[in-house]
Every structure is written in C-alpha cells, then in structure tokens.
Amino acid sequence: QAVAVENNLAETAFVEARSGGDWNIRWFTPTTEVALCGHATLASAHALWETGRVPRSSPITFHTRTAGTLRCEATGPWIKMDFPAQPP
C-alpha cells in the first residue's frame, strides 16, 4: 500500500508469479485494498506481454484474493478478459 500512496493513482495493481505460469494480482488505492479493478488488470496483462514475461500468444490467468480467477487473452490488438459472474 505504501507504493500505491507514492504513486497517488486511483488504483495500483501488483502482480506476483505463481508456479505453473499463473499470476497473483492485488489492487490498492492510496488508502485501501480494493476487491477488483478491471482497468489495472488489463494494464497488468499488457505489461506482462509487452515486457516478454509472458508470450503474447499465451493467455494470462490472474488469481485474486476476493474476486476469483480472471483470465486475459490477446485477440489481435485487443485484450479480452473474463470477469467473475455472480448468480442472480
């Protein structure tokens, strides 16, 4: 959270590699941890692909603390993300 305060942005995403190629992700504002942030998740996937940490041809699975599992996939110039669904 100290880094989020220093960045002073609405949300800051933090990713950590897991064994097996998946990633943990958490999001922080300058004052608290948030349960889900779609824009920061998309940006994290983009950064992992662009820096070569993950091949662009490979989807990325993020594990969250409270929102379940999120999956991002590059589709041409776009990123497709599966959000968690709650039954009605």
PyMOL Python script that loads the backbone (N, CA, C, O; Angstrom):
from pymol import cmd

cmd.read_pdbstr("""\
ATOM      1  N   GLN A   1       0.825  -1.189   0.000  1.00  0.00           N
ATOM      2  CA  GLN A   1       0.000   0.000   0.000  1.00  0.00           C
ATOM      3  C   GLN A   1       0.871   1.255   0.000  1.00  0.00           C
ATOM      4  O   GLN A   1       0.457   2.290  -0.522  1.00  0.00           O
ATOM      5  N   ALA A   2       2.051   1.181   0.567  1.00  0.00           N
ATOM      6  CA  ALA A   2       2.943   2.344   0.571  1.00  0.00           C
ATOM      7  C   ALA A   2       3.300   2.769  -0.850  1.00  0.00           C
ATOM      8  O   ALA A   2       3.419   3.962  -1.128  1.00  0.00           O
ATOM      9  N   VAL A   3       3.471   1.805  -1.747  1.00  0.00           N
ATOM     10  CA  VAL A   3       3.772   2.135  -3.146  1.00  0.00           C
ATOM     11  C   VAL A   3       2.565   2.810  -3.787  1.00  0.00           C
ATOM     12  O   VAL A   3       2.727   3.749  -4.567  1.00  0.00           O
ATOM     13  N   ALA A   4       1.357   2.346  -3.469  1.00  0.00           N
ATOM     14  CA  ALA A   4       0.146   2.975  -4.002  1.00  0.00           C
ATOM     15  C   ALA A   4       0.048   4.426  -3.526  1.00  0.00           C
ATOM     16  O   ALA A   4      -0.353   5.303  -4.291  1.00  0.00           O
ATOM     17  N   VAL A   5       0.409   4.678  -2.281  1.00  0.00           N
ATOM     18  CA  VAL A   5       0.399   6.050  -1.766  1.00  0.00           C
ATOM     19  C   VAL A   5       1.412   6.893  -2.536  1.00  0.00           C
ATOM     20  O   VAL A   5       1.124   8.031  -2.908  1.00  0.00           O
ATOM     21  N   GLU A   6       2.598   6.334  -2.774  1.00  0.00           N
ATOM     22  CA  GLU A   6       3.635   7.059  -3.503  1.00  0.00           C
ATOM     23  C   GLU A   6       3.206   7.352  -4.941  1.00  0.00           C
ATOM     24  O   GLU A   6       3.461   8.442  -5.454  1.00  0.00           O
ATOM     25  N   ASN A   7       2.550   6.377  -5.598  1.00  0.00           N
ATOM     26  CA  ASN A   7       2.081   6.573  -6.969  1.00  0.00           C
ATOM     27  C   ASN A   7       0.923   7.553  -7.035  1.00  0.00           C
ATOM     28  O   ASN A   7       0.763   8.256  -8.033  1.00  0.00           O
ATOM     29  N   ASN A   8       0.109   7.608  -5.976  1.00  0.00           N
ATOM     30  CA  ASN A   8      -1.029   8.516  -5.866  1.00  0.00           C
ATOM     31  C   ASN A   8      -1.979   8.405  -7.062  1.00  0.00           C
ATOM     32  O   ASN A   8      -2.450   9.415  -7.584  1.00  0.00           O
ATOM     33  N   LEU A   9      -2.253   7.174  -7.487  1.00  0.00           N
ATOM     34  CA  LEU A   9      -3.200   6.907  -8.564  1.00  0.00           C
ATOM     35  C   LEU A   9      -4.452   6.277  -7.972  1.00  0.00           C
ATOM     36  O   LEU A   9      -4.439   5.813  -6.831  1.00  0.00           O
ATOM     37  N   ALA A  10      -5.531   6.259  -8.745  1.00  0.00           N
ATOM     38  CA  ALA A  10      -6.785   5.689  -8.255  1.00  0.00           C
ATOM     39  C   ALA A  10      -6.580   4.252  -7.792  1.00  0.00           C
ATOM     40  O   ALA A  10      -6.968   3.899  -6.678  1.00  0.00           O
ATOM     41  N   GLU A  11      -5.973   3.418  -8.637  1.00  0.00           N
ATOM     42  CA  GLU A  11      -5.637   2.054  -8.252  1.00  0.00           C
ATOM     43  C   GLU A  11      -4.265   1.702  -8.810  1.00  0.00           C
ATOM     44  O   GLU A  11      -3.891   2.125  -9.903  1.00  0.00           O
ATOM     45  N   THR A  12      -3.532   0.923  -8.037  1.00  0.00           N
ATOM     46  CA  THR A  12      -2.248   0.398  -8.468  1.00  0.00           C
ATOM     47  C   THR A  12      -2.321  -1.111  -8.350  1.00  0.00           C
ATOM     48  O   THR A  12      -2.699  -1.636  -7.302  1.00  0.00           O
ATOM     49  N   ALA A  13      -1.960  -1.817  -9.420  1.00  0.00           N
ATOM     50  CA  ALA A  13      -2.001  -3.280  -9.422  1.00  0.00           C
ATOM     51  C   ALA A  13      -0.613  -3.824  -9.107  1.00  0.00           C
ATOM     52  O   ALA A  13       0.406  -3.274  -9.524  1.00  0.00           O
ATOM     53  N   PHE A  14      -0.607  -4.915  -8.362  1.00  0.00           N
ATOM     54  CA  PHE A  14       0.635  -5.614  -8.048  1.00  0.00           C
ATOM     55  C   PHE A  14       0.463  -7.063  -8.468  1.00  0.00           C
ATOM     56  O   PHE A  14      -0.512  -7.713  -8.089  1.00  0.00           O
ATOM     57  N   VAL A  15       1.407  -7.571  -9.251  1.00  0.00           N
ATOM     58  CA  VAL A  15       1.342  -8.955  -9.704  1.00  0.00           C
ATOM     59  C   VAL A  15       2.540  -9.720  -9.167  1.00  0.00           C
ATOM     60  O   VAL A  15       3.614  -9.161  -8.944  1.00  0.00           O
ATOM     61  N   GLU A  16       2.328 -11.003  -8.967  1.00  0.00           N
ATOM     62  CA  GLU A  16       3.374 -11.890  -8.465  1.00  0.00           C
ATOM     63  C   GLU A  16       3.232 -13.231  -9.180  1.00  0.00           C
ATOM     64  O   GLU A  16       2.144 -13.803  -9.231  1.00  0.00           O
ATOM     65  N   ALA A  17       4.328 -13.722  -9.726  1.00  0.00           N
ATOM     66  CA  ALA A  17       4.297 -15.003 -10.439  1.00  0.00           C
ATOM     67  C   ALA A  17       4.005 -16.152  -9.471  1.00  0.00           C
ATOM     68  O   ALA A  17       4.501 -16.182  -8.345  1.00  0.00           O
ATOM     69  N   ARG A  18       3.193 -17.085  -9.939  1.00  0.00           N
ATOM     70  CA  ARG A  18       2.908 -18.321  -9.212  1.00  0.00           C
ATOM     71  C   ARG A  18       3.570 -19.471  -9.963  1.00  0.00           C
ATOM     72  O   ARG A  18       3.944 -19.319 -11.126  1.00  0.00           O
ATOM     73  N   SER A  19       3.714 -20.590  -9.323  1.00  0.00           N
ATOM     74  CA  SER A  19       4.231 -21.748 -10.044  1.00  0.00           C
ATOM     75  C   SER A  19       3.178 -22.182 -11.064  1.00  0.00           C
ATOM     76  O   SER A  19       1.979 -22.038 -10.822  1.00  0.00           O
ATOM     77  N   GLY A  20       3.619 -22.703 -12.183  1.00  0.00           N
ATOM     78  CA  GLY A  20       2.686 -23.153 -13.209  1.00  0.00           C
ATOM     79  C   GLY A  20       2.325 -22.095 -14.228  1.00  0.00           C
ATOM     80  O   GLY A  20       1.524 -22.364 -15.124  1.00  0.00           O
ATOM     81  N   GLY A  21       2.892 -20.887 -14.125  1.00  0.00           N
ATOM     82  CA  GLY A  21       2.657 -19.859 -15.131  1.00  0.00           C
ATOM     83  C   GLY A  21       1.537 -18.882 -14.827  1.00  0.00           C
ATOM     84  O   GLY A  21       1.377 -17.908 -15.563  1.00  0.00           O
ATOM     85  N   ASP A  22       0.754 -19.096 -13.779  1.00  0.00           N
ATOM     86  CA  ASP A  22      -0.299 -18.154 -13.406  1.00  0.00           C
ATOM     87  C   ASP A  22       0.295 -17.020 -12.578  1.00  0.00           C
ATOM     88  O   ASP A  22       1.476 -17.033 -12.231  1.00  0.00           O
ATOM     89  N   TRP A  23      -0.548 -16.042 -12.270  1.00  0.00           N
ATOM     90  CA  TRP A  23      -0.117 -14.849 -11.538  1.00  0.00           C
ATOM     91  C   TRP A  23      -1.107 -14.518 -10.429  1.00  0.00           C
ATOM     92  O   TRP A  23      -2.313 -14.706 -10.594  1.00  0.00           O
ATOM     93  N   ASN A  24      -0.610 -14.033  -9.314  1.00  0.00           N
ATOM     94  CA  ASN A  24      -1.453 -13.424  -8.280  1.00  0.00           C
ATOM     95  C   ASN A  24      -1.565 -11.941  -8.627  1.00  0.00           C
ATOM     96  O   ASN A  24      -0.621 -11.344  -9.144  1.00  0.00           O
ATOM     97  N   ILE A  25      -2.721 -11.354  -8.339  1.00  0.00           N
ATOM     98  CA  ILE A  25      -2.890  -9.918  -8.546  1.00  0.00           C
ATOM     99  C   ILE A  25      -3.677  -9.326  -7.389  1.00  0.00           C
ATOM    100  O   ILE A  25      -4.640  -9.920  -6.903  1.00  0.00           O
ATOM    101  N   ARG A  26      -3.247  -8.137  -6.955  1.00  0.00           N
ATOM    102  CA  ARG A  26      -3.961  -7.377  -5.923  1.00  0.00           C
ATOM    103  C   ARG A  26      -3.955  -5.919  -6.355  1.00  0.00           C
ATOM    104  O   ARG A  26      -3.058  -5.475  -7.072  1.00  0.00           O
ATOM    105  N   TRP A  27      -4.977  -5.169  -5.904  1.00  0.00           N
ATOM    106  CA  TRP A  27      -5.122  -3.764  -6.287  1.00  0.00           C
ATOM    107  C   TRP A  27      -5.246  -2.914  -5.027  1.00  0.00           C
ATOM    108  O   TRP A  27      -5.948  -3.266  -4.080  1.00  0.00           O
ATOM    109  N   PHE A  28      -4.543  -1.787  -5.047  1.00  0.00           N
ATOM    110  CA  PHE A  28      -4.566  -0.872  -3.909  1.00  0.00           C
ATOM    111  C   PHE A  28      -4.819   0.550  -4.377  1.00  0.00           C
ATOM    112  O   PHE A  28      -4.332   0.972  -5.426  1.00  0.00           O
ATOM    113  N   THR A  29      -5.592   1.287  -3.578  1.00  0.00           N
ATOM    114  CA  THR A  29      -5.694   2.736  -3.711  1.00  0.00           C
ATOM    115  C   THR A  29      -4.714   3.310  -2.690  1.00  0.00           C
ATOM    116  O   THR A  29      -4.101   2.550  -1.941  1.00  0.00           O
ATOM    117  N   PRO A  30      -4.554   4.616  -2.642  1.00  0.00           N
ATOM    118  CA  PRO A  30      -3.681   5.170  -1.600  1.00  0.00           C
ATOM    119  C   PRO A  30      -4.166   4.893  -0.175  1.00  0.00           C
ATOM    120  O   PRO A  30      -3.394   5.027   0.774  1.00  0.00           O
ATOM    121  N   THR A  31      -5.445   4.505  -0.015  1.00  0.00           N
ATOM    122  CA  THR A  31      -5.954   4.293   1.349  1.00  0.00           C
ATOM    123  C   THR A  31      -6.369   2.864   1.670  1.00  0.00           C
ATOM    124  O   THR A  31      -6.468   2.516   2.847  1.00  0.00           O
ATOM    125  N   THR A  32      -6.616   2.016   0.661  1.00  0.00           N
ATOM    126  CA  THR A  32      -7.143   0.682   0.970  1.00  0.00           C
ATOM    127  C   THR A  32      -6.904  -0.298  -0.179  1.00  0.00           C
ATOM    128  O   THR A  32      -6.586   0.104  -1.298  1.00  0.00           O
ATOM    129  N   GLU A  33      -7.061  -1.569   0.110  1.00  0.00           N
ATOM    130  CA  GLU A  33      -7.051  -2.594  -0.933  1.00  0.00           C
ATOM    131  C   GLU A  33      -8.465  -2.709  -1.498  1.00  0.00           C
ATOM    132  O   GLU A  33      -9.434  -2.673  -0.739  1.00  0.00           O
ATOM    133  N   VAL A  34      -8.597  -2.845  -2.811  1.00  0.00           N
ATOM    134  CA  VAL A  34      -9.906  -2.983  -3.442  1.00  0.00           C
ATOM    135  C   VAL A  34     -10.090  -4.411  -3.942  1.00  0.00           C
ATOM    136  O   VAL A  34      -9.119  -5.123  -4.196  1.00  0.00           O
ATOM    137  N   ALA A  35     -11.355  -4.821  -4.082  1.00  0.00           N
ATOM    138  CA  ALA A  35     -11.675  -6.208  -4.422  1.00  0.00           C
ATOM    139  C   ALA A  35     -11.443  -6.538  -5.892  1.00  0.00           C
ATOM    140  O   ALA A  35     -11.122  -7.681  -6.216  1.00  0.00           O
ATOM    141  N   LEU A  36     -11.599  -5.562  -6.792  1.00  0.00           N
ATOM    142  CA  LEU A  36     -11.471  -5.820  -8.218  1.00  0.00           C
ATOM    143  C   LEU A  36     -11.234  -4.507  -8.949  1.00  0.00           C
ATOM    144  O   LEU A  36     -11.864  -3.493  -8.648  1.00  0.00           O
ATOM    145  N   CYS A  37     -10.322  -4.534  -9.911  1.00  0.00           N
ATOM    146  CA  CYS A  37     -10.089  -3.367 -10.763  1.00  0.00           C
ATOM    147  C   CYS A  37      -9.781  -3.859 -12.173  1.00  0.00           C
ATOM    148  O   CYS A  37      -8.677  -4.328 -12.448  1.00  0.00           O
ATOM    149  N   GLY A  38     -10.756  -3.750 -13.054  1.00  0.00           N
ATOM    150  CA  GLY A  38     -10.610  -4.255 -14.415  1.00  0.00           C
ATOM    151  C   GLY A  38      -9.542  -3.546 -15.223  1.00  0.00           C
ATOM    152  O   GLY A  38      -8.748  -4.197 -15.902  1.00  0.00           O
ATOM    153  N   HIS A  39      -9.509  -2.207 -15.161  1.00  0.00           N
ATOM    154  CA  HIS A  39      -8.526  -1.467 -15.956  1.00  0.00           C
ATOM    155  C   HIS A  39      -7.100  -1.818 -15.553  1.00  0.00           C
ATOM    156  O   HIS A  39      -6.237  -1.990 -16.414  1.00  0.00           O
ATOM    157  N   ALA A  40      -6.848  -1.925 -14.259  1.00  0.00           N
ATOM    158  CA  ALA A  40      -5.499  -2.266 -13.802  1.00  0.00           C
ATOM    159  C   ALA A  40      -5.138  -3.708 -14.161  1.00  0.00           C
ATOM    160  O   ALA A  40      -3.964  -4.020 -14.361  1.00  0.00           O
ATOM    161  N   THR A  41      -6.136  -4.583 -14.243  1.00  0.00           N
ATOM    162  CA  THR A  41      -5.881  -5.964 -14.650  1.00  0.00           C
ATOM    163  C   THR A  41      -5.505  -6.013 -16.130  1.00  0.00           C
ATOM    164  O   THR A  41      -4.561  -6.707 -16.508  1.00  0.00           O
ATOM    165  N   LEU A  42      -6.235  -5.282 -16.961  1.00  0.00           N
ATOM    166  CA  LEU A  42      -5.905  -5.215 -18.383  1.00  0.00           C
ATOM    167  C   LEU A  42      -4.500  -4.629 -18.576  1.00  0.00           C
ATOM    168  O   LEU A  42      -3.722  -5.134 -19.386  1.00  0.00           O
ATOM    169  N   ALA A  43      -4.182  -3.586 -17.846  1.00  0.00           N
ATOM    170  CA  ALA A  43      -2.859  -2.970 -17.945  1.00  0.00           C
ATOM    171  C   ALA A  43      -1.766  -3.941 -17.498  1.00  0.00           C
ATOM    172  O   ALA A  43      -0.681  -3.966 -18.078  1.00  0.00           O
ATOM    173  N   SER A  44      -2.050  -4.732 -16.474  1.00  0.00           N
ATOM    174  CA  SER A  44      -1.070  -5.716 -15.996  1.00  0.00           C
ATOM    175  C   SER A  44      -0.807  -6.785 -17.050  1.00  0.00           C
ATOM    176  O   SER A  44       0.341  -7.163 -17.280  1.00  0.00           O
ATOM    177  N   ALA A  45      -1.860  -7.267 -17.684  1.00  0.00           N
ATOM    178  CA  ALA A  45      -1.693  -8.265 -18.747  1.00  0.00           C
ATOM    179  C   ALA A  45      -0.873  -7.662 -19.883  1.00  0.00           C
ATOM    180  O   ALA A  45       0.057  -8.292 -20.386  1.00  0.00           O
ATOM    181  N   HIS A  46      -1.219  -6.441 -20.285  1.00  0.00           N
ATOM    182  CA  HIS A  46      -0.479  -5.766 -21.353  1.00  0.00           C
ATOM    183  C   HIS A  46       1.008  -5.652 -20.994  1.00  0.00           C
ATOM    184  O   HIS A  46       1.872  -5.927 -21.827  1.00  0.00           O
ATOM    185  N   ALA A  47       1.299  -5.252 -19.772  1.00  0.00           N
ATOM    186  CA  ALA A  47       2.693  -5.093 -19.345  1.00  0.00           C
ATOM    187  C   ALA A  47       3.436  -6.428 -19.355  1.00  0.00           C
ATOM    188  O   ALA A  47       4.597  -6.487 -19.759  1.00  0.00           O
ATOM    189  N   LEU A  48       2.779  -7.493 -18.915  1.00  0.00           N
ATOM    190  CA  LEU A  48       3.431  -8.812 -18.907  1.00  0.00           C
ATOM    191  C   LEU A  48       3.743  -9.280 -20.327  1.00  0.00           C
ATOM    192  O   LEU A  48       4.796  -9.872 -20.564  1.00  0.00           O
ATOM    193  N   TRP A  49       2.850  -9.022 -21.264  1.00  0.00           N
ATOM    194  CA  TRP A  49       3.107  -9.393 -22.658  1.00  0.00           C
ATOM    195  C   TRP A  49       4.186  -8.511 -23.271  1.00  0.00           C
ATOM    196  O   TRP A  49       5.110  -9.012 -23.913  1.00  0.00           O
ATOM    197  N   GLU A  50       4.074  -7.194 -23.076  1.00  0.00           N
ATOM    198  CA  GLU A  50       4.995  -6.260 -23.729  1.00  0.00           C
ATOM    199  C   GLU A  50       6.426  -6.375 -23.212  1.00  0.00           C
ATOM    200  O   GLU A  50       7.370  -6.098 -23.952  1.00  0.00           O
ATOM    201  N   THR A  51       6.598  -6.773 -21.972  1.00  0.00           N
ATOM    202  CA  THR A  51       7.949  -6.936 -21.420  1.00  0.00           C
ATOM    203  C   THR A  51       8.522  -8.314 -21.690  1.00  0.00           C
ATOM    204  O   THR A  51       9.671  -8.591 -21.346  1.00  0.00           O
ATOM    205  N   GLY A  52       7.720  -9.183 -22.307  1.00  0.00           N
ATOM    206  CA  GLY A  52       8.197 -10.518 -22.640  1.00  0.00           C
ATOM    207  C   GLY A  52       8.154 -11.507 -21.491  1.00  0.00           C
ATOM    208  O   GLY A  52       8.658 -12.623 -21.620  1.00  0.00           O
ATOM    209  N   ARG A  53       7.565 -11.122 -20.380  1.00  0.00           N
ATOM    210  CA  ARG A  53       7.469 -12.066 -19.254  1.00  0.00           C
ATOM    211  C   ARG A  53       6.487 -13.179 -19.569  1.00  0.00           C
ATOM    212  O   ARG A  53       6.596 -14.279 -19.027  1.00  0.00           O
ATOM    213  N   VAL A  54       5.523 -12.898 -20.446  1.00  0.00           N
ATOM    214  CA  VAL A  54       4.573 -13.898 -20.932  1.00  0.00           C
ATOM    215  C   VAL A  54       4.485 -13.725 -22.448  1.00  0.00           C
ATOM    216  O   VAL A  54       4.347 -12.598 -22.924  1.00  0.00           O
ATOM    217  N   PRO A  55       4.563 -14.816 -23.220  1.00  0.00           N
ATOM    218  CA  PRO A  55       4.387 -14.673 -24.670  1.00  0.00           C
ATOM    219  C   PRO A  55       2.984 -14.168 -24.986  1.00  0.00           C
ATOM    220  O   PRO A  55       2.016 -14.594 -24.357  1.00  0.00           O
ATOM    221  N   ARG A  56       2.867 -13.264 -25.954  1.00  0.00           N
ATOM    222  CA  ARG A  56       1.551 -12.701 -26.299  1.00  0.00           C
ATOM    223  C   ARG A  56       0.571 -13.777 -26.756  1.00  0.00           C
ATOM    224  O   ARG A  56      -0.641 -13.590 -26.658  1.00  0.00           O
ATOM    225  N   SER A  57       1.079 -14.887 -27.247  1.00  0.00           N
ATOM    226  CA  SER A  57       0.209 -15.975 -27.691  1.00  0.00           C
ATOM    227  C   SER A  57      -0.365 -16.777 -26.518  1.00  0.00           C
ATOM    228  O   SER A  57      -1.244 -17.616 -26.717  1.00  0.00           O
ATOM    229  N   SER A  58       0.120 -16.528 -25.303  1.00  0.00           N
ATOM    230  CA  SER A  58      -0.356 -17.262 -24.122  1.00  0.00           C
ATOM    231  C   SER A  58      -1.345 -16.428 -23.319  1.00  0.00           C
ATOM    232  O   SER A  58      -1.056 -15.275 -22.999  1.00  0.00           O
ATOM    233  N   PRO A  59      -2.509 -16.989 -22.987  1.00  0.00           N
ATOM    234  CA  PRO A  59      -3.423 -16.272 -22.086  1.00  0.00           C
ATOM    235  C   PRO A  59      -2.799 -16.161 -20.697  1.00  0.00           C
ATOM    236  O   PRO A  59      -1.911 -16.935 -20.339  1.00  0.00           O
ATOM    237  N   ILE A  60      -3.269 -15.199 -19.932  1.00  0.00           N
ATOM    238  CA  ILE A  60      -2.770 -14.988 -18.569  1.00  0.00           C
ATOM    239  C   ILE A  60      -3.912 -15.223 -17.600  1.00  0.00           C
ATOM    240  O   ILE A  60      -5.002 -14.676 -17.768  1.00  0.00           O
ATOM    241  N   THR A  61      -3.661 -16.032 -16.590  1.00  0.00           N
ATOM    242  CA  THR A  61      -4.639 -16.274 -15.532  1.00  0.00           C
ATOM    243  C   THR A  61      -4.162 -15.581 -14.269  1.00  0.00           C
ATOM    244  O   THR A  61      -3.069 -15.843 -13.768  1.00  0.00           O
ATOM    245  N   PHE A  62      -5.013 -14.684 -13.761  1.00  0.00           N
ATOM    246  CA  PHE A  62      -4.728 -13.964 -12.520  1.00  0.00           C
ATOM    247  C   PHE A  62      -5.591 -14.543 -11.398  1.00  0.00           C
ATOM    248  O   PHE A  62      -6.787 -14.771 -11.582  1.00  0.00           O
ATOM    249  N   HIS A  63      -4.989 -14.774 -10.258  1.00  0.00           N
ATOM    250  CA  HIS A  63      -5.714 -15.237  -9.072  1.00  0.00           C
ATOM    251  C   HIS A  63      -5.829 -14.059  -8.115  1.00  0.00           C
ATOM    252  O   HIS A  63      -4.835 -13.408  -7.794  1.00  0.00           O
ATOM    253  N   THR A  64      -7.054 -13.790  -7.662  1.00  0.00           N
ATOM    254  CA  THR A  64      -7.307 -12.664  -6.775  1.00  0.00           C
ATOM    255  C   THR A  64      -7.629 -13.160  -5.378  1.00  0.00           C
ATOM    256  O   THR A  64      -7.868 -14.351  -5.174  1.00  0.00           O
ATOM    257  N   ARG A  65      -7.634 -12.259  -4.430  1.00  0.00           N
ATOM    258  CA  ARG A  65      -7.976 -12.639  -3.054  1.00  0.00           C
ATOM    259  C   ARG A  65      -9.474 -12.799  -2.856  1.00  0.00           C
ATOM    260  O   ARG A  65      -9.907 -13.650  -2.079  1.00  0.00           O
ATOM    261  N   THR A  66     -10.287 -11.979  -3.560  1.00  0.00           N
ATOM    262  CA  THR A  66     -11.729 -11.997  -3.301  1.00  0.00           C
ATOM    263  C   THR A  66     -12.588 -12.107  -4.551  1.00  0.00           C
ATOM    264  O   THR A  66     -13.765 -12.453  -4.447  1.00  0.00           O
ATOM    265  N   ALA A  67     -12.041 -11.825  -5.728  1.00  0.00           N
ATOM    266  CA  ALA A  67     -12.859 -11.787  -6.948  1.00  0.00           C
ATOM    267  C   ALA A  67     -12.756 -13.054  -7.790  1.00  0.00           C
ATOM    268  O   ALA A  67     -13.304 -13.104  -8.892  1.00  0.00           O
ATOM    269  N   GLY A  68     -12.073 -14.066  -7.299  1.00  0.00           N
ATOM    270  CA  GLY A  68     -11.940 -15.297  -8.066  1.00  0.00           C
ATOM    271  C   GLY A  68     -10.790 -15.220  -9.052  1.00  0.00           C
ATOM    272  O   GLY A  68      -9.822 -14.489  -8.846  1.00  0.00           O
ATOM    273  N   THR A  69     -10.910 -15.985 -10.123  1.00  0.00           N
ATOM    274  CA  THR A  69      -9.870 -16.068 -11.139  1.00  0.00           C
ATOM    275  C   THR A  69     -10.270 -15.232 -12.352  1.00  0.00           C
ATOM    276  O   THR A  69     -11.407 -15.309 -12.817  1.00  0.00           O
ATOM    277  N   LEU A  70      -9.338 -14.441 -12.856  1.00  0.00           N
ATOM    278  CA  LEU A  70      -9.552 -13.618 -14.041  1.00  0.00           C
ATOM    279  C   LEU A  70      -8.612 -14.110 -15.133  1.00  0.00           C
ATOM    280  O   LEU A  70      -7.451 -14.419 -14.868  1.00  0.00           O
ATOM    281  N   ARG A  71      -9.115 -14.180 -16.354  1.00  0.00           N
ATOM    282  CA  ARG A  71      -8.293 -14.666 -17.462  1.00  0.00           C
ATOM    283  C   ARG A  71      -8.270 -13.608 -18.558  1.00  0.00           C
ATOM    284  O   ARG A  71      -9.315 -13.119 -18.987  1.00  0.00           O
ATOM    285  N   CYS A  72      -7.065 -13.263 -19.006  1.00  0.00           N
ATOM    286  CA  CYS A  72      -6.890 -12.298 -20.085  1.00  0.00           C
ATOM    287  C   CYS A  72      -6.271 -13.004 -21.286  1.00  0.00           C
ATOM    288  O   CYS A  72      -5.385 -13.847 -21.149  1.00  0.00           O
ATOM    289  N   GLU A  73      -6.759 -12.639 -22.454  1.00  0.00           N
ATOM    290  CA  GLU A  73      -6.285 -13.239 -23.686  1.00  0.00           C
ATOM    291  C   GLU A  73      -6.120 -12.143 -24.734  1.00  0.00           C
ATOM    292  O   GLU A  73      -7.004 -11.304 -24.902  1.00  0.00           O
ATOM    293  N   ALA A  74      -4.993 -12.150 -25.437  1.00  0.00           N
ATOM    294  CA  ALA A  74      -4.767 -11.189 -26.514  1.00  0.00           C
ATOM    295  C   ALA A  74      -5.507 -11.664 -27.754  1.00  0.00           C
ATOM    296  O   ALA A  74      -5.350 -12.805 -28.189  1.00  0.00           O
ATOM    297  N   THR A  75      -6.314 -10.776 -28.313  1.00  0.00           N
ATOM    298  CA  THR A  75      -7.070 -11.071 -29.535  1.00  0.00           C
ATOM    299  C   THR A  75      -6.774  -9.943 -30.518  1.00  0.00           C
ATOM    300  O   THR A  75      -7.432  -8.903 -30.502  1.00  0.00           O
ATOM    301  N   GLY A  76      -5.780 -10.159 -31.368  1.00  0.00           N
ATOM    302  CA  GLY A  76      -5.336  -9.074 -32.247  1.00  0.00           C
ATOM    303  C   GLY A  76      -4.812  -7.941 -31.394  1.00  0.00           C
ATOM    304  O   GLY A  76      -4.006  -8.184 -30.495  1.00  0.00           O
ATOM    305  N   PRO A  77      -5.240  -6.701 -31.639  1.00  0.00           N
ATOM    306  CA  PRO A  77      -4.770  -5.585 -30.825  1.00  0.00           C
ATOM    307  C   PRO A  77      -5.552  -5.427 -29.514  1.00  0.00           C
ATOM    308  O   PRO A  77      -5.251  -4.538 -28.718  1.00  0.00           O
ATOM    309  N   TRP A  78      -6.535  -6.269 -29.294  1.00  0.00           N
ATOM    310  CA  TRP A  78      -7.415  -6.157 -28.131  1.00  0.00           C
ATOM    311  C   TRP A  78      -7.045  -7.171 -27.060  1.00  0.00           C
ATOM    312  O   TRP A  78      -6.365  -8.164 -27.319  1.00  0.00           O
ATOM    313  N   ILE A  79      -7.515  -6.891 -25.848  1.00  0.00           N
ATOM    314  CA  ILE A  79      -7.382  -7.841 -24.738  1.00  0.00           C
ATOM    315  C   ILE A  79      -8.783  -8.212 -24.291  1.00  0.00           C
ATOM    316  O   ILE A  79      -9.596  -7.345 -23.971  1.00  0.00           O
ATOM    317  N   LYS A  80      -9.055  -9.496 -24.273  1.00  0.00           N
ATOM    318  CA  LYS A  80     -10.344  -9.994 -23.802  1.00  0.00           C
ATOM    319  C   LYS A  80     -10.148 -10.517 -22.380  1.00  0.00           C
ATOM    320  O   LYS A  80      -9.215 -11.272 -22.112  1.00  0.00           O
ATOM    321  N   MET A  81     -11.040 -10.106 -21.470  1.00  0.00           N
ATOM    322  CA  MET A  81     -10.940 -10.556 -20.090  1.00  0.00           C
ATOM    323  C   MET A  81     -12.254 -11.143 -19.628  1.00  0.00           C
ATOM    324  O   MET A  81     -13.322 -10.573 -19.852  1.00  0.00           O
ATOM    325  N   ASP A  82     -12.160 -12.300 -18.973  1.00  0.00           N
ATOM    326  CA  ASP A  82     -13.323 -12.917 -18.353  1.00  0.00           C
ATOM    327  C   ASP A  82     -13.456 -12.382 -16.937  1.00  0.00           C
ATOM    328  O   ASP A  82     -12.549 -12.533 -16.119  1.00  0.00           O
ATOM    329  N   PHE A  83     -14.595 -11.754 -16.653  1.00  0.00           N
ATOM    330  CA  PHE A  83     -14.868 -11.245 -15.318  1.00  0.00           C
ATOM    331  C   PHE A  83     -15.589 -12.302 -14.490  1.00  0.00           C
ATOM    332  O   PHE A  83     -16.212 -13.200 -15.057  1.00  0.00           O
ATOM    333  N   PRO A  84     -15.521 -12.219 -13.176  1.00  0.00           N
ATOM    334  CA  PRO A  84     -16.297 -13.146 -12.362  1.00  0.00           C
ATOM    335  C   PRO A  84     -17.785 -12.882 -12.522  1.00  0.00           C
ATOM    336  O   PRO A  84     -18.206 -11.742 -12.715  1.00  0.00           O
ATOM    337  N   ALA A  85     -18.558 -13.918 -12.444  1.00  0.00           N
ATOM    338  CA  ALA A  85     -20.018 -13.789 -12.561  1.00  0.00           C
ATOM    339  C   ALA A  85     -20.662 -14.175 -11.237  1.00  0.00           C
ATOM    340  O   ALA A  85     -20.234 -15.120 -10.574  1.00  0.00           O
ATOM    341  N   GLN A  86     -21.689 -13.437 -10.868  1.00  0.00           N
ATOM    342  CA  GLN A  86     -22.449 -13.772  -9.675  1.00  0.00           C
ATOM    343  C   GLN A  86     -23.830 -14.221 -10.114  1.00  0.00           C
ATOM    344  O   GLN A  86     -24.480 -13.526 -10.896  1.00  0.00           O
ATOM    345  N   PRO A  87     -24.295 -15.370  -9.629  1.00  0.00           N
ATOM    346  CA  PRO A  87     -25.656 -15.786  -9.987  1.00  0.00           C
ATOM    347  C   PRO A  87     -26.684 -14.796  -9.451  1.00  0.00           C
ATOM    348  O   PRO A  87     -26.475 -14.203  -8.393  1.00  0.00           O
ATOM    349  N   PRO A  88     -27.811 -14.607 -10.177  1.00  0.00           N
ATOM    350  CA  PRO A  88     -28.843 -13.646  -9.717  1.00  0.00           C
ATOM    351  C   PRO A  88     -29.469 -14.063  -8.402  1.00  0.00           C
ATOM    352  O   PRO A  88     -30.345 -13.368  -7.888  1.00  0.00           O
TER     353      PRO A  88
END
""", "prot")
cmd.dss("prot")
cmd.show_as("cartoon", "prot")
cmd.util.cbc("prot")
cmd.orient("prot")
